Every structure is written in structure tokens, then in C-alpha cells.
Amino acid sequence: MAIMPPTSIVFSVIVFMLLSSAITTQADGSGDGKPKATSLVVEVCKNASGETQDPDVTKEFCLSTLQSDKRSAEAKDLPGLVLVSIDILKGRVTDASVKVKKMLQNAKKGTVAMYALSICELQYENVVSTLNICQAMIKDHQGDKGILHSLRLPHCVDIAGDTSNECQTDLEDVPGTEALQTDNERLRILFNLNTALVVPYDVRD
Ligand SMILES: *[C@@H]1O[C@H](CO)[C@@H](O)[C@H](O)[C@H]1NC(C)=O
């Protein structure tokens, strides 16, 4: 029976150590590709889920939404996180807007669906423009504590949400728009999350 030379033993030990450290790293959960939530994200999501009437706006929904954008981990304060959150929202509204345009290409001229979709197209554009104004409030006044109350940031987010909901009302009972109604339902939950995130800037507080 051959005796292992000392260099092979050292080599085997090194391989073993590398392997076990790789296994430990994976067990930490860092192997699933999702960044860990920062303590700010966790605290903000805990607060937001306590501020909403919407049972769909859970802490977990908030965490998975914010974690879907890696800039959330770089946010230093609540306004910074709201900027990211509104960006996520704008992305989803833009997706819905693209879908409406495609549906309009196939919609029969003069039908109730065509008119309803045309109005929704405008409303989505309005929603994005309004959300841009809400983001400007934050960007133009970074570090200016307390000003977001007087600028009525929550009101701005509400207006955008109301406009988005109007599209859903327009589509009620309109055949062929079911897929868009499902998107709108998801958008509503995302709007409710954003409304909950900006509650600390409510003037009543
Ligand atoms: C969460 O809510 C608590 C209690 O209202 C507040 O003191 C804290 O500042 C909030 N955290 C953030 C990050 O907004």
C-alpha cells in the first residue's frame, strides 16, 4: 500500500477547507442571488405594513418589491427608498402602458373596448408624469428635513393612484380587457404600498 507523500496531504486538506467554506457560504443564503435586505429596508417595510388598510400590503410584499431593485440596498434614508419604490411603480405602469398600446392596435375601431383603452392610454401617461413630479419633490429637496410634509408628497402619490384606478373603472365589464384588469389589480397593491411608505409625510401627523 502506497503512503501518501506529505505534499498530497497538505493539498487534500486545502481542498477540503475550500469545499467546506463554499458549502457554508451557500447555507448563509447568499447563493440565491437576492441581496439581503438592509436594516433600513426592514424597518421601513415593518412601518409601512402597519400603516395600510390593504391586507395585500404585507411586510413580505414590501420586502420582495424593494429587493427587486438593487438600489434599495444603497438607500440611506426613507426619501431615498421612496425614490426607488416610485421607480419600480413607474416601471410597472410603463409595462401596462405598452400592453394598452398593443391592445389598441388590435382593437376594432368604434368599439367600447377601443374607447376605454384609449382613455387608459392617456391615464397611464398621466400617472407616470405625476409620479415624476412626486420624485422631483424628493430630489429637489434632499436633506431638507420636514419639507416633504409641506410639499404634500402623500397627496401627489394619491393623485397618481387615483388616476390609475380610473383606468380600472373604465375597463369594468369591457370584454377583451381582462388581462389588463389583472395588471391594474396588481398595480393597485403597489400603489397602496407606496401610499403607506409616504405616510410619515402626511400633514395630519
Ligand atoms: C418607523 O416607525 C417608528 C415609529 O413611528 C419611527 O420612530 C421610525 O423613525 C420609523 N422608521 C423609519 C425608517 O422611517
The ligand as a Gaussian input file, in Angstrom:
#p B3LYP/6-31G(d) Opt

LIG

0 1
 C      -40.617000      53.594000      11.916000
 O      -41.616000      53.987000      12.830000
 C      -41.094000      54.427000      14.074000
 C      -42.287000      54.659000      14.998000
 O      -43.225000      55.527000      14.417000
 C      -40.264000      55.693000      13.841000
 O      -39.738000      56.154000      15.061000
 C      -39.117000      55.359000      12.875000
 O      -38.382000      56.530000      12.575000
 C      -39.679000      54.764000      11.597000
 N      -38.572000      54.314000      10.773000
 C      -38.303000      54.803000       9.562000
 C      -37.067000      54.286000       8.897000
 O      -38.997000      55.609000       8.966000

